[in-house]
Amino acid sequence: MALALVVGFLLGYFGSIPAAGPLAVLLVAAALAGQPRRVLLLAIGGAFAEGLWALAAARGLGWVLEAHPAIDRALRTGGAALVVAMGLALALAPRRASEAPSSGRATSALSALLTGFLLVAFNPSFLASWIASCAVLRAYPALAPAVAPAHAAALAVGAAAGVVSWFATLGRLLARYRERLGAWHGRLVRGLGWALVALGLAGLLQRLA
């Protein structure tokens, strides 16, 4: 179990570094907007969903999407539509007040968690990535037990912890440079929003083609 936790953590952490998907864009935007709490909540939501994908891969459940391509298409279409919505919300959102009421913060926290979760849950590419990782590790006798079905839960917990750790690190790094951007950080955030819109529309067009 300990090996599965460590392997899951390392795969989650280092596998998230090159990520440039919608969740990463939202995390960067939140960090540039000076919202460290939102960064953490988005990361936790996304990490939970990725942990579930890791669990499914280790349990050998990839056949479900292969046997039912309609599920795969529905997930990808829903995910692309969600990306467009998130991009428009980011690009068109007014400047936030420095303090929000407690009820508003609670709603915002739930929204960030759910957004992070759905962006990853609606992307079956994560399952393919974890299936590939598990296949590679099973080729090494010393590491194969880490991705055994019996240790799938530990692998998933480690993966989620690794994802959260990387994005928390990224958030802190971006926060250090936020002040140097001055008034430009607002424009960058809106630019990231429009980038999300373009990414989501490209995904929708691909589904319709």
C-alpha positions in Angstrom: 0.0 0.0 0.0 2.8 2.4 0.9 4.4 1.8 -2.6 1.1 2.5 -4.3 0.7 5.8 -2.3 4.2 6.9 -3.3 3.9 5.9 -6.9 0.5 7.6 -7.2 1.8 10.8 -5.6 4.8 10.9 -8.0 2.6 10.2 -11.0 0.1 12.8 -9.9 2.6 15.5 -9.1 5.0 15.2 -12.1 2.2 14.2 -14.5 0.5 17.6 -13.7 3.5 19.7 -14.4 3.2 19.7 -18.2 -0.6 20.0 -18.0 -2.0 22.8 -20.1 -5.7 21.9 -20.1 -8.8 23.9 -18.9 -8.2 23.3 -15.2 -4.6 24.5 -15.4 -5.8 27.6 -17.2 -8.4 28.3 -14.5 -5.8 27.8 -11.8 -3.4 30.2 -13.4 -6.2 32.7 -13.8 -7.2 32.4 -10.1 -3.6 32.7 -9.0 -3.0 35.9 -11.1 -6.3 37.3 -9.7 -5.0 36.9 -6.2 -7.3 34.1 -5.2 -5.2 31.5 -3.5 -8.2 29.8 -1.8 -9.9 29.3 -5.2 -6.6 27.9 -6.6 -6.6 25.3 -3.8 -10.3 24.4 -4.1 -10.1 24.0 -7.9 -7.0 21.8 -7.4 -8.8 19.6 -4.8 -11.9 19.2 -7.0 -9.8 18.2 -10.0 -7.5 16.0 -7.9 -10.5 14.1 -6.6 -11.8 13.4 -10.1 -8.3 12.4 -11.3 -8.0 10.0 -8.3 -11.2 8.4 -9.5 -9.8 8.0 -13.0 -6.6 6.5 -11.5 -8.8 4.1 -9.5 -10.7 3.1 -12.6 -7.4 2.5 -14.6 -5.9 0.3 -11.8 -9.1 -1.6 -11.5 -9.1 -2.3 -15.3 -12.3 -0.4 -16.0 -11.1 1.2 -19.2 -13.2 -1.4 -21.2 -16.4 0.5 -20.2 -15.6 3.5 -22.4 -14.4 1.2 -25.2 -17.6 -0.8 -25.1 -19.8 2.2 -24.9 -18.3 5.0 -27.1 -21.5 7.0 -26.6 -20.4 7.6 -23.0 -17.1 8.8 -24.2 -18.7 11.2 -26.6 -21.1 12.5 -24.1 -18.4 13.2 -21.5 -16.2 15.0 -24.0 -19.1 17.1 -25.4 -20.2 18.0 -21.9 -16.7 18.8 -20.9 -16.2 21.1 -24.0 -19.4 22.9 -23.2 -18.3 23.4 -19.6 -15.0 24.8 -20.8 -16.8 27.4 -23.0 -19.0 28.4 -20.1 -16.1 28.7 -17.7 -14.1 30.7 -20.2 -17.0 33.2 -20.8 -17.5 33.6 -17.0 -13.8 34.3 -16.6 -13.5 36.7 -19.6 -16.7 38.7 -18.8 -16.6 38.7 -15.0 -16.5 42.1 -13.4 -13.6 42.9 -11.0 -14.2 41.2 -7.7 -14.6 43.1 -4.5 -11.8 42.6 -1.9 -14.2 40.9 0.6 -17.3 38.8 0.0 -19.9 37.9 2.5 -19.6 34.6 4.3 -22.5 33.1 2.4 -21.0 34.2 -0.9 -17.6 32.6 0.1 -19.3 29.3 0.9 -21.1 29.3 -2.5 -17.9 30.3 -4.3 -16.0 27.4 -2.5 -18.6 24.9 -3.6 -18.5 26.3 -7.1 -14.7 26.0 -7.3 -14.7 22.4 -6.0 -17.4 21.4 -8.4 -15.8 23.2 -11.4 -12.4 21.5 -10.7 -14.1 18.1 -10.4 -16.3 18.4 -13.5 -13.5 19.6 -15.8 -11.5 16.5 -15.0 -14.4 14.1 -14.7 -15.6 15.1 -18.2 -12.3 14.4 -19.8 -11.8 10.6 -20.5 -8.2 11.4 -21.7 -7.2 11.2 -18.0 -8.3 7.6 -18.0 -6.3 6.8 -21.1 -3.2 8.4 -19.5 -3.6 6.4 -16.3 -4.1 3.2 -18.2 -0.9 3.8 -20.1 1.0 4.6 -16.9 -0.3 1.4 -15.2 0.7 -0.6 -18.3 4.2 0.8 -18.2 4.6 0.1 -14.4 3.4 -3.4 -14.7 6.4 -4.2 -16.9 8.7 -3.7 -13.9 8.3 -6.4 -11.2 9.4 -4.0 -8.4 6.7 -1.4 -9.3 3.9 -3.7 -10.6 2.4 -4.1 -7.1 1.8 -0.4 -6.9 -0.8 -0.6 -9.7 -2.3 -3.9 -8.7 -6.1 -3.8 -8.4 -5.8 -4.6 -4.7 -3.9 -1.3 -4.2 -6.0 0.8 -6.5 -7.5 2.9 -3.7 -4.0 3.8 -2.4 -2.8 4.7 -5.9 -5.9 7.0 -6.3 -5.3 8.7 -2.9 -1.6 9.2 -3.8 -2.5 10.6 -7.2 -4.9 13.1 -5.8 -2.4 14.2 -3.2 0.2 14.7 -5.9 -2.1 16.7 -8.1 -3.0 19.0 -5.3 0.6 19.4 -4.3 1.7 20.5 -7.7 -1.0 23.0 -8.3 -0.5 24.4 -4.8 3.2 24.9 -5.7 2.3 26.5 -9.0 -0.2 28.8 -7.2 2.5 30.0 -4.8 5.0 30.6 -7.6 2.5 32.6 -9.6 1.5 34.6 -6.6 5.1 35.8 -6.2 5.0 37.3 -9.7 1.5 38.8 -9.5 2.7 42.1 -8.1 5.2 42.5 -10.9 2.4 42.4 -13.4 0.6 45.4 -11.9 -2.6 46.3 -13.8 -1.7 43.7 -16.5 -2.8 40.8 -14.4 -6.5 41.6 -15.1 -6.0 41.6 -18.8 -4.1 38.3 -18.6 -7.0 36.7 -16.7 -9.5 37.9 -19.3 -7.2 36.7 -22.1 -7.0 33.3 -20.4 -10.8 33.3 -20.3 -11.0 33.8 -24.1 -8.4 31.1 -24.5 -10.7 28.7 -22.7 -13.6 29.7 -24.9 -11.5 29.0 -28.0 -10.4 25.6 -26.5 -13.9 24.6 -25.7 -15.3 25.6 -29.1 -12.6 23.6 -30.8 -13.6 20.6 -28.7 -17.3 21.1 -29.6 -16.5 21.4 -33.3 -14.4 18.2 -33.1 -17.4 16.4 -31.6 -19.7 17.6 -34.3 -17.4 16.9 -37.2 
